[in-house]
Each structure stands twice: as structure tokens, then as C-alpha cells.
Amino acid sequence: MSDNTEFNRLWWHSRRGMLELDVLLIPFLEEAYRDLPAEDQARYHKLITCEDTDMFEWFMQRSQPEDPDLQRIVDIILKRVQPD
């Protein structure tokens, strides 16, 4: 599968239908995903398999994922939109 086909598939899976998630995930995917190390790209793939309600809670910082890999990618995305 070509990189562009894989990216397009990932883009569609990143569209969640919940505006709060779409405004985080789509720009992150378009602007930062390709620059991530392979391990963090794999974490992003894992993230988008999660339930929208869980992701919403994590990104609103109401709870944290138990999985450290998911916590890392959530932190990366949050840091991008909330730099120190």
C-alpha cells in the first residue's frame, strides 16, 4: 500500500464526527504525524481505535488512559495545542 493511500485511510479514521476530536486529530495528522518517529506513529494508530468518549475525556484532561503508549500520544497531541 502506498504511503499516500495509507495516509488517506488514516485521515478518514481520524474523522470522528465529534467536533472536539476532529479539531485536534485532523490538524495533528496533517501537520505533525509524518514527522513522528515510527513508534509514535504506531501509538497514533492505536489511539484512533479507541472509543470517542474515552478520547474526549483524555483530551479534555478529565481522565488519563491506563495504557502508557496511549498516554504518550495524548500528551504529544495536547502539547502541540497547549505549548508551555
NORMO-V324617 format. One record per backbone hydrogen bond with DSSP energy under -1.0 kcal/mol. NH is the residue of the N-H (numbers start at 1). CO is the residue of the C=O. If there is no record, write none. Layout:
nh={NH/NH}
co={CO/CO}
This chain:
nh={6/7/8/9/10/11/12/13/14/21/22/23/25/26/28/29/30/31/32/33/35/36/41/42/43/44/45/46/47/48/49/50/55/56/57/58/59/60/61/62/63/71/72/73/74/75/76/77/78/79/80/81/82}
co={2/3/4/5/6/7/8/9/10/18/18/19/21/22/24/25/26/27/28/28/32/33/37/38/39/40/41/42/43/44/46/47/51/52/53/54/55/56/58/57/57/67/68/69/70/71/72/73/74/75/76/77/78}
